[in-house]
Amino acid sequence: MLPDFLLPETTVREAGTGPSLDITEQQGSVLLLTLGITRIIEQESLDVSIWGSADGAEWGARPLIAFPQKFYCGTYQILLDLRDHPDVRHLRVKWQVQRWGRGDPKPLFEIYLFVQAMKAEAVALGAA
């Protein structure tokens, strides 16, 4: 049941994958994804993508959607239109991190990802 965290606030130091979230009740709808980056160090980047699955086991070869690469703290939002993916019943997040320059070579981020269903009226207004 949405709204919910696809990824609760987490410290990230290497590439990873979040837990699966059952979105059966929102199958075929439009979702608003909010990525929050609450901590970061200089000279590093974060790539976040959203993956979908019909059965929670097979996740396909490509993500459903990805945020543009991030370098700074902030709150970022994108819309995920599941009307193009009516079989998707599970979502999960994957991230990649990179660090360059001086100092500790290990990246450091604190991030969260929140997902909520868009109301039909808001989706209709956006299409108009």
ABEGO torsion letter per residue (X at the ends): XOBBBABBBBBBABBBBBBBBBAAAABGBBBBBBBBBABBBBGBBBBBBBBBBAAGABAEABBABBBBBBABBEBBBBBBBAAABAABABBBBBBBBBBBEBEBABBBBBBBBBBBBBBAAAAAAAAX
